[in-house]
Each structure stands twice: as C-alpha cells, then as structure tokens.
Amino acid sequence: MVLTTCNFLVSQFVLTHMKILPFIIALLICQVSWTQNIYGSVSGGYQRVVQESQPPLRIVNSSHTLADPWFTKPVYLSFSEVLRTDLNLGHFLTKNLGYELSGSYLKPLTEITDDGYTNSQLSGRFYQASFKVILSKKINRFDVYAKMGVNFAKGIMYYDQKVYGLDYQVHGRNEARSIYEYSDGAQWGFNSALGFSFNLNHRLSVFSEVYAIYQPFEPERGQMTHLTYDDENMMQYDNDPYSSEIQFVEESNSYYYDIGETSQPEKMYKRSYSLGGIGINLGVKVILFAKKEELNPAP
C-alpha cells in the first residue's frame, strides 16, 4: 500500500513538472539567445561615510546606565570609514544593457575616543547584497559604464567601553570594562556608480569605479556580552535585564541615573548608524561566457 502511494505521488510529480518543462527549456533558450556575455568579478575599495542627521542629544536618552554611575554608554559614536570586498556576477542582455548581482563584506574602521578616563570603541561587521542595472558603452579597449540599483545589509555592531584609572580606595576597583552587541538592524538602501574597465584581452579586464551608496543600519536590540572588574568576570552576577539588555524604540524611558523598571530591558531612542557614503572600488573582471562574435569581434 505504501509503495503504491509513493509510486502514485512520484508519477503525479513527474506529470506536473513535465507540463512546465517546455516552458523552462524555452526560457533557457531565450536566455542564451539574449545573452551577450556573463562575467564574474572581485573588487575591493575604500568608502568615506556620509552621516545621517540625528535627533539632538538634548531631547533623547544619550547614555545607557549600568550598575555603576560612572559606567555609561554614550550613543554619539558613529562610523566614518569603511573597507569593503565585493563578489559580483553580471549578465549583459545586449551589448549595452545588463544587470549585476553582488555580495559584499563591509568592515567599518573602529572608531575610538579616549579622554584619559574612559576609552570607548565602536566596531562592527556587515554583509550586503545588491542588485544593479548596468548601462555600458565600448570605446576601443575601454568600457565606460554606469550602475544603479538597490541593496540590503545586515550585521552586528560592538560597543566596547573601558573605564580606567579608578581609585581603588574609593570605588573598590581600578578598571571596569563592558562590551555590548547591537543587532537586528537590517535595512534597505540604494546605490549608483560610474566607472570604466580596460580590456587586457577578450576575457580579462581591470576596472575602477566611483560609487555613492545609501545604507542605514538601525539596531533593534542590544545585549551585554562582556563585563569585567579588574579582569574578574562579572557576567554571572549581572542578570538584571535593565543593566544587560537594550531595546531601541521610538521613545526612551530613562534618563541618565533614573533606572526605572529593572525587570525589563532599558528602552533607548532608536538611532540610525550610516554605512553609506562615497567611495572608490578597484577590481578584476573575467568573462565566463560570451557569444562567439563577442570573443572574436570582426576587424
């Protein structure tokens, strides 16, 4: 009985998909007939971050207060420089029109402030996917092009704060350190670029492009991942949600030392950390597939 049922389901699956098989074959044939070339490329670059406007600090909660009143979390730090690596797969439908799919790793340079009493560091790692439409024009051995599209990024931010030079006789410790992890901030954005490539041969080329990108990151939650006093691990003693968790919302429920309800995570005003700006990319492109006349153009 079971074998008969399985045979019936398999036969139904085959019959159902046999109906769409001609459509799939036709689509693949059209895809090949439309394709001028398919390429892969790898690139890397540097980007200067353009900051977004933020609410004035005087009207929002600007610190996260832990158990000790001197150990606070300012939110005014932001990224200013980003290094990126891209893997791209492109498809030209005609000689001048195509599209590109990209996967990128974004690594902001760590932002550090130190006033001789508190050292604060903001770092992170992000992954971005993007889709771009390409318009290209061939000029001798050069290809001049423009790109425009949308992108989506997600990742994690880390806020590392160390308070040092404390008076042991007064505070009972010389140094305190906490690390918070900000997450759940995936956002959509858009991008554009102008560039040119130089063809070394029929399949290999190098390229350079200047781009502008809009990419916000708005974390929804924060979680303490490290807390030490004089290198002694204090995480096991700090189970208070207010002191170890953050929820980023439209309104804040605490100001400086007003700790409020400690059984709930502290609510802080939502802020947008920019990963967008203006940058330059350098890369290498390899033609994976091309029409014969593309590889061997007429003289």
Order of alpha helices (4+ residues) and beta strands (2+ residues): alpha-beta-beta-beta-beta-beta-beta-alpha-beta-beta-beta-beta-beta-beta-alpha-beta-beta-beta-beta-alpha
